[in-house]
């Protein structure tokens, strides 16, 4: 079921933050990002396959949009890592942080709509 669909991280956060070798650290970040992209892609696919009652259509579309925005930001991040585009990676990371915060706000709104 979609509710039991959880992201399985490849590394604990400290395994990345405490990595001394910069190349290895970038590889771990890239692999973690790719893992997240696959999870988001799968989640979006599952959400788009759900048949939603008319009265919940707008909030459901917004939910799909929230995941799609994060998916696109993460894909950009992966490209920036691969291309060693660290200048833009920093601003994209801030955009990801902001969007994750927007998603937290949205999740409150979504949960209220479900109650």
N, C-alpha and C positions, 0 to 999 in steps of 0.2 A: 504494500500500500504506500501511497505517497507520504503519509504521516510518519512511517517508519524509515523513510529514505533519509539517511544521515551522511554527512561528509566524514570520511575516514582520513584524517590527516596522515601524511607520510612521515612527518617529523614533529616532535614536540617543539614549541616555540623556542625554548632555550637551546635546542640542538642547532638552530639556525643563528640565533643571536650570539651564542658563545663560540661559533665556528671562527677560528683564527685565519684559516686559508681563504683568501678572498675569492679565488676561483671556485673552491668547493662550496663556499657560502652562496655564490651566485647560482651554482648548479642546484643546490638545495632549494633556493627560492624559485628557480625556474621549474623544477619538478613539482614543488608544492602548488605553484600557480597553475601548471598544466592539470594537476589533479583537481584543483578547484574549478577550472574551466570545464572539465569533463563532467563534474558533479552538477554545475550550473546548467550545462547543456541538457543533461538528463532530466533535471528538475523542470526546466522550461518545457521540454517535450512532454513530460507527464502532466504538467499544469495545462498545456494546450489541448491535451486529449480529454480532459475532464468536461463533462456536460454540466453546465452551470444553470441554475434557475434564473429566469429573467431578472428578478429583483436583486440578484447578486452579481450580475454580469459586469457592471462598472467596477466594482471593487476587485473582482477576479482579474479583469483586464489590467487594472493598476498593479496587482500583485505580479502578473506576468511581466509587465513593463519594468518593475523594480528589479526583478531577477535579470532581465535582458540588459538593462543598463550596467549592472555589476558585471555581467558576462562580457560585455564589450570593453569595459574598463580593464578587466583582467586580461583579455586577449591583447589589448594595447600594451599592458605591462609586460607580458611575455615577449612580445616583439621588441620592446625597448631593452629588455634584458639580453635577448639574442643579439641585438644590434649594438649593444653597449652604449645605448643612448641615455646615459645617466642624467643628463641635464633635464630631459623631458620626463624621465622616470620619477624624479622627485615630485614634480607638479602632478603627475598622474597618480602617484601614491597618495597625495593630499586629496585628490578628487575621489579616490577609492574610499579613503577615510570618511570624507564628507558624505558620500553616498551610503556607506554602511550606517552612518548616523541617521540619515534620512530613512533607511530601511527599518531601523529600530522604532522611529516615530511612526512609520507606516504600520508596523506590526501591531502597535497599540491600537491604531485605528481599525485594523483588520480584525483583531480580537474583539473589539467592541461591536463590530458589525455582525460577528458570529454569535454574540450573546443574546 
